[in-house]
Amino acid sequence: MMKQKERIPQLDIFRAIAIFAVLAIHATSRTLAETLGTSMFHPFLFINKFSQFAVPSFVFLSGFVLFYNYIDRPLSGKTLGKFYSRRLIYIIVPYVMFSLMYFILKMTAGHTWSLPPMELASKLGKYLLTGTAYTHLYYVIIIIQFYVLFPLILWCLQKVRSLAAWAPLIGLALQWGFVVLNKYMTNHGYWQLTKGSLASTYFSYFLLGAGIAVYYGSLKKWLVPSREGWRAGRGSVWVALWLLWIAAGVVHVELWFNNFTKKTVINSLWYEAFSNLHALLSCLVLLQLSFLLYGAGRSLTARLLTSAGACSFGIYLIHPALLFFYRKLPFHGGSLAYTAAIAGGWLVALLVSWLIVAIAFRYVKPAWIVFGSAPQKAKPGVQS
């Protein structure tokens, strides 16, 4: 019988931090245009661009969880059948439900229900296939692409386990091969317009998660901050990691600040490079931060963050609708009132979404249809 792996409850805190960053991006999405030329622009730009690690972090976590759970399982038809049936039930069904909801919201807000039925059906079909029913749903399309590729990658790593050590570099090579090809060797067509929705844009994060998952047992002492680690001399590596993370994020923000305010023109690959570096470092920093915040798991902070992380998929799905209606509210006043309004949007998107999802999972048995897998009670292994 296969030995159960160590459960990692800290991953829910990782999810919580990542969803907070997603909400920060969306809550400040309009501020860049609205505050350009004012003293508020730089702080809002910093929040928006520094938080861009959110989606790469979720992709990294998906790679980590999948390979942590499946690397030692036989790649049989039964295993794959269970794998894909869970994804169909807990990922694709909620995605379709929310795509329909956002389609209705879009059509109603745009007063476009008068379009011919065939055109409406064509629009909906395109939205479902491309993840464009609303601006955030592209992430599900990315994850579905990785689910399709997962058995092939798993088979390769199971056949040649040592290949996992090279997985992050292979991911970087594949991702940057696509980035360069997309920049220099394609015309302005469909491929370029959907670059952010293609798995090839995120290979480095997914395969970094895969590589760490396979060697987690031996890497844990380097990944998880501890007193023993500090005494063993690993503290300097952790400090360097965090300083490099901050530096990469600041440089990325400043590149955009100069672009917006001084119309600085530089090769777009610089933006890609610092965005990629900051996001990769963020995956490691968030992993460390999740262990630090979890502690023994008994504090109120740890319990709240664990709950938010367990509800993160539902929060991700529903929060743009709340922001849409929140922004309909009239706000008046100067810069302080404007800042409070943006902060209020973030809080509403988080707290109301979280409350709705938590109550639904607690009291509505078929809540999985719209919000995916319900939070699980503690048990061995990692949720897949």
PyMOL commands that set and color helices and strands:
alter all, ss='L'
color gray80, all
select helices_A, chain A and resi 10-27+31-35+41-70+77-109+117-130+138-159+161-184+190-193+195-197+199-214+216-223+227-231+235-262+268-294+300-310+312-326+335-363+365-371
alter helices_A, ss='H'
color red, helices_A
deselect
rebuild
show_as cartoon
